[in-house]
Amino acid sequence: MGLGVPDFREAVEFYRSAWGLQVVDEDSDVVFFGTPANPEAYIVRVRKDPAKRVDLIAFAAESASAVDELAQRLGSAGITLVREPDKLGTPGGGYGFRFFDPDGRLIEVSSDVAPRPWRALEPRESVPQKLSHVVVNSPDVVATKRFYETHLGFRLSDWLEDKMCFMRVRSDHHILAIAQGPHTSLNHVSFEMRGLDEFMRGTGRLIRQGRDPVWGPGRHSAGDNTFSYFTDPVGNVVEYTTELERIDDDEAWEPRTFSAAPEVADQWGTGGPFEPMIPAMHNSPDQGLWTPAPL
């Protein structure tokens, strides 16, 4: 996940000191963050930019041949590649390409990224262990959903009414969700914690720093995961979560439709009012649409 931010130093300090991510590489105008519990070269990058934008959303492929095959399929379908398959110059290297989705977000698909050393988190260690999922806002949920199903092989897990669809590629209930929004923007980025205790400790750490949750802690019905939502210094919503539902029998799974009623949106009833989340999750319009990130 890549973010362009105007308040660069404030954002970097938030993700490092408050949110609990680890700096794995940096330059004067970009910082790459990872976690000690995950071998991915980095999970979030924050880049200095005069505009608030999503730089890219990256997905992994099984191999370089799978990257080439997908790039060829997309090209044959009339989708313009912003960057042809080639070696990547970001931490961990690898091999990948980039293209725009129907809403104008830059998408990267890559393979063979070198792993970092990692370790299991200790009990009570309340830092993220991986990037759980990304949720985006789209003016046309159905069309964007169809693109990811048709071209990238995503599968539908569930609906939240007709306003949000939850998409998976393997057993995690969702790694991507698409929400109906007034404009194209980032809805939120979610980070998985080690367990329920660590989830609550991380939530409490931010509260003690004077950063009250926008919503949470609570537990969703769709995905059955816990949630505590906060905002970063530029107004992007970020989430601590754990215990996301797994779908192990892919063929037998039947997508469900959940209500947005308060007792469904938050099974525990502990998250507080949902209304403050609406403008926060709508976010401001993404200022980087149809514009390739410079890195």
N, C-alpha and C positions, 0 to 999 in steps of 0.2 A: 504494500500500500504506500503510495507516495502523495504527500501533501505539499502544496505551495502556500506559504503563509507570509503576510506582511510583517507580523510581529514575531520575527524569527527567534530572537534570543529568549523572549518570554515563552514561546512554544517549546523550544528545546529544553528549557529549565523545567517546564511542567512535565514533559514526558520522561525526563531523567530523574528528577527529584521527587515529584509528587506521584506520578503514575507508576514508577518503578521499573522502567525499561533501562537497558544497558547500552551505552554508546559503543558501537563496534567499529565505526570508521567515521571520519569527519573531514571537512574542508572548510574554507572560510564561509561558504554560503549553503552548505548542506550537511546534515548529520544523519547517519544511519543507525537505527536502533534495533537491537535484538533482545533476547532473553537468555539467561544462563541455562534454561530448561529445554531449549529447542535447538536443533542443529541447523535451522535455516540461517543463511548468511546474514539476513536482516529481515525484520517483519514490517517495519515502518521506516520511511525516510521523511525528513522534514527539510524543505528547501526554501531559502529566502526568495520571495517574489513580491512585486508590488501588488499583485492580485491574489485574492484568496481563491484557491482552486484545488481540484483533485488532479495531481500530476498523472497518476496511472493506478490501475488495479491489476495485479499480476497473478496469474495462475500457473501451476506447474503441469508439464507434460511428462510422460514416461521416459522419453528418449529423444535424441536429436532427430531421428527418423520420424517420430510422431510429430515433432515441431514442423518439419518440412512437409509432411503429409497434410497437416491442418492448414498451413499457409497456402498450399496449393489448392485445397478445397475452398478456402475463403476467396482466393483470387478467382477461381472458376465460378463462384457464386456472385461475382461482381463487387466484392468488398475490397476496397483499396487498402493495400498494406502501407502503413506510414513508415515502417522500417522492415526491410526484407530480413529473412533469417540470417543471423550472423552471430559472432561472438559478442558477449555483453561486457561492458566496461565497468559495471557496478560491483560492489563487494561480492565475492564468491564466483564471479565470472559467469560461465554458462553460455548457453546458446538459445537465442530466442528471436521473436519478431513482435511488431506492434501494429495495431489497427484501431479504428474507432468503432464503438458500438452504435446502435441507432440513435442514441441520445447525444452522441458526441464525446463520450468518455474515452480516454485512451486506455486500451487493454494490452497487456503484455502476456505472452505465453512463452515459457522457457523450460529448459531441461539442463541437466548436468551442472547445476550450481554446486560449487564445492561446499560441503557441510562444515560447520564450526564445531569445536569441542563443546559438549554439553553434559549436564548432570541432572539428576532428579532433584526437584525442590524438596527441601526439608519440611516437616510438619511446622505449621505456623509461619512459613515464609510467604509473605503476602505480596508477591510480585507476579505479573503475568507469566504463564508458562507457554502460551502461544497466541497467535492471532486466531480468534474463533471464527468470525464472520464479518462481512461488510454488508450494509444495507444502503441502497441508493433510492433516490426519489426520481420518478419518471412521470411525465404528463400522460404517457400511454403505457400502463403496466402490461397489458396483454401483448402489445407488439414487442416490447422489450423482452418479456418472458419468452415469446416465440423465438426471438433471435438466439437467446442463450440455449434453448432446447435444440433448435435446428442446427446451429453451427458449432456449438461447443459441447453438446452432449449433456447439458444439465437436465435433471429430472425434478418434477414437482413433488414436494413433500406435503405441503398444506397451504391453505388460504386463510387469511384473516379477512372475513367477509369477502368482498370483491376488491379490497383496497390494498392488500399486500400478499405476495406469493413468496413462499420459502422454497429455495432451490438447493439441491445437493448434487454431488458427483460420486460420492462413496457413501460411507455409513453415517457420517455426521448429518443430523437432521437438516441443517442448512449451512452453507459457507457463503451464500449470497441470498439476499432477499431484495425484492423490488417493491417499493411502496408508491401508491398514487400520491403525487405532489403537484403543487401549483406551478412548479418549474423543475428543471433538472438540477439536482444538487445531491450532496452527501447527506444521508439520513443519520447514520452513525457507524462507528467502528467498534467492534466488540473483542475483548481480550479474555481468554479463559484463565481462571485461577486454578490452583491445585485441588481445592475442595471447598466445601461449604464454610469451614472455619476460616480458611485463608481468604475466601471471598468476603466474609464479614470483617475480618481484620483489615483488609485493604480498603473497604468502604469506610470503616472507622478511622483509618489513618487520614483519609482525605477530609473527613468531617472535622477531625481535630485540627487540621490545617486551615479551617475556616471555609472549606469548599463543600457546601451543602449539595446533596444530590438533587438533580432536577426531578427525578422520579426513582423511588426505590429506597431501601432494598425490598425486593418482592420476587415473585415467581410467576413466569408466564405459563399459559396453557399450551400454545403453539410452540413446540420444541421442548416444553417442560423445564426450561432453564431458568436459573436465577438471574436477577438483573439489579444493577445499581448504575444509573446514568448520571454523568457529569458533563460539563462543557470545558473544553480546553480554552486557552487565552484568545483564540480567534473565533470562538463560537461553534466549533465542531463538537458534536455529541460523541462521547466515548463511553463505553460500557465495561464494567466488570461482570463476568458471568461464570457459571460452572454447571456441571451436570446436564449438559445439553443432550437431548434424546438422541439415541442411535437407531438407525434403521438397518438391521442386519439381514432381513429377508426382503431383498429389493423387489423381487417379482410379486410377492404377496401383498406389498404395501398398497393401500388405497388412500389417496389424499383426502384429508378432512377439511371442513370449513368451520372455523372458529368464530364466535361472536366477539365483538369489541366491548361487550358489557364489562363493567369494572371487575366483577367477580371472576371473569374469564381472563381478562388481560392481566390480572394479578390474583393468582389463586390464594395467596396468603392474606391479602387485604392489608398489607403493611407498607405499601409503596407510597401512600399519600395520593393526592389528587393528580389525575393525568393531564389536566388542562395546561399546565406550564410546559409539558413536553411537546405540545402541538407546534408552536412557533419554533422551538428549539430544533425539533426533528425536520421541520420544513427547511430550516437553514436559509442562508442567502443563496441566490442563483450562482451556480458554478461559473466562474469567470474564465475557465480554461477550456471550454468546450470547443471541439474541432481544431484545437491548437496543440501541436505536439509539445510535450515537455522538453526543455532544453537538455535534460540529462536522462 
